[in-house]
Amino acid sequence: MTDGPVTESAVTESPVPESAVSGEAVLLEVRDLTVHHGQLRALHGVSLAVAPGEVYAMIGANGAGKSTLLRSIAGLHKPTSGSILLDGQDLARLRPEKRVAAGIVMVPEGRRLFPSLTVEENLQVGASYARPGPWRIEGVYDLFPWMRDRRGQLAGQLSGGEQQSVAIGRALVANPRVLLLDELSLGLAPAVVRRIYQTLPELLASGLTVLLVEQDVSQALRIASHIHCLLEGQTTLQGPPGDLTAEEIEGAYFGLAGVNGPGGGREAPA
């Protein structure tokens, strides 16, 4: 960590460091993060390390702090204490748009498209702070073929699933290194959710790392390489899905007494 201002080149060009916690290669790291909304403590002492090429899923009930975590990483909430690092460089001094330029891009809950702009105009907005990389608008049309013929349609006229796809495309054209997906399946039909999640392998193949918030635990277990459960702003369980039992996940999700022991959260053995 440096004492001076963190420049964009310092964030984007450093080699991938090792996690201070696990000793493994890590691209994005959160250390002992605490965030308040006024007097309400939304997160308390949360730490995580996301490896390059990983799908890291945050699960937990409503109000657990999942969206607050993603918004803090994106620069939309200022932490009370703790650190957020990309390539080992602290992002504290970077404004949200500079974090986009450094490679952290979020698809927010509720899509947040511009309804009076066309599909293509919304995609162009995403390219405003784009990094060099493989994703262009034509590549988004290849990923979601229906968009090409409807590029001139107003975003406000699209279905929820179509809007979610445009929101993902808007994030992709910024060429992120870490894609933050907040409540990707919220309010969408299961068939639509499946189609959207089917795009994940192609995204990972392009070099992306994904950190997502998902209330649907079964969906998270299917697609994630690492699960991290929050309850009332604190970690209750984390580890690879294959190392966690259904009982442990249920106990961590609902805070069932005795499941995780008196110390609260635990990490699955490597």
Secondary structure, 3 states (H helix, E strand, C coil): CCCCCCCHHHHHCCCCCECCCCCCECCEEEEEEEEEECCEEEEEEEEEEECCCCEEEEECCCCCCHHHHHHHHHCCCCCCEEEEEECCEECCCCCHHHHHHHCEEEECCCCCCCCCCEHHHHHHHHCCCCCCCCCCHHHHHHHCCHHHHCCCCEHHHCCHHHHHHHHHHHHHCCCCCEEEEECCCCCCCHHHHHHHHCCHHHHHHCCCEEEEECCCHHHHHHHCCEEEEEECCEEEEEECHHHCCHHHHHHHHHCCCCCCCCCCCEECCC
